[in-house]
Structures are given as C-alpha cells and as structure tokens.
Amino acid sequence: NMFDRYSASDDALWARGWHRQLDMTGVATDKTQTCTLISPRHVIMAQHYQRNIGDTVVFHDASGRKIVRLIEETAALPGGLSPDIAVARLDQVVPVRFYKVLPPRDDYHSYLVGALAIITDKDRNLLMRRIGFIGDRRVRFTKAAEFPSKCADPLITGDSGNPGFVIIQGEPILIETHTFGGMGQGPFVSDPENFAGINALMAQVGGGYQLTTIKVGL
C-alpha cells in the first residue's frame, strides 16, 4: 500500500519501503474516481468513471499534508470507452508531483512491450506488471511473474481511472489510466491521437498548461 495511514479528511502517512522512493503525490485516491495530475492544474480521469464540476480532489504532499482542490471544468474525448479519457481543470495549482509522459510516437510497441510497469488500484496499492501489448490507442498489461503474487492482484470494478507508469531514471512516467480489469488495460497516453486529444482537452478547459514530455533515447 502507498500509505501506512490514509484519510481523505486529514493528513496521511506515506508507507516506508522501496515504493517510498516513487513520488505518488500526484495521484488523488480520496474517491474511487481516481484523478492523476498531468499539469500543475489538470488531472486526467477515466471518462466513464470521472468526477464532476464542483467535486473536491484531495492530494497529499510528500510530508503527508492534505491539499484540497476544486474541479472547475471538465471535458472528455468522444468515443466512450474508446479511448476513455477525460480531463479536469482545478481551481488552483497543486504543489505536488505532476506526471510527465513519453513523447507521442506510433512505434512504442517495438520498444516497450515486455517493460516493467507499476500501476495503482482503488485500495492505494502499487502493483507490478509487464507491458504486454501497445496498439489501437491502448496499452495492455500482463503478469510480472518474478514478483510476489500479491503484486499481481487483478484489477476489479472501481479501479478505473487509476494510473499506470513506467519508471525512467527513478521518475514515474504516466502511460495510461485503467479502463478494463484483469491485469489491466487502458488508453495509451503517448499514442499520437490520444496525446493530441488530451492537449486539446487541456486547452478546452483552460488553465494554461499542456502535457510535459521527457526525452527518450529510443
């Protein structure tokens, strides 16, 4: 679990251990409709399981201090579960980690299939996966057999919108938000069509930010 003690209405205590090195402060799990920070003022959600205008979003900074923000505007890509992407603008900047993404390319299936990924669920667990498939604007995960079985717990109803990451130079890089259960799958953020669509949604809701990419030597 990411936390030793968690409360949506109070400060929290981040768990100790290997996963403490991963900055999960940009993942808001105060409700099962999980929000993931993609700019200082924008969150990404599952379109079919999103929060609404006027809803609060609770983050906890690295010291466990509670930070509350309000959703001012939302927008979603057409297509429902395909691609299942919604974006919201928050009322203020959030002083925690927002997640960078891989630059848009259409050939990541050649490089990332088999790579290790870390995903979250509605119970605030960090789970290990391997990337099994990238295509059709989606990424699908498979079991990472070398890790304990508890790291391979299947996703279930209510986990939608939780994020998946690859770790590059110790930094969690956002690659998807869950739509389907089992080992998990969801829209691949760096698919060129998804990437452009997310930036368009961020512009639509306002706030002055776009996705931030990292440099990759592929």
Disulfide bonds with the S-S distance in Angstrom:
none
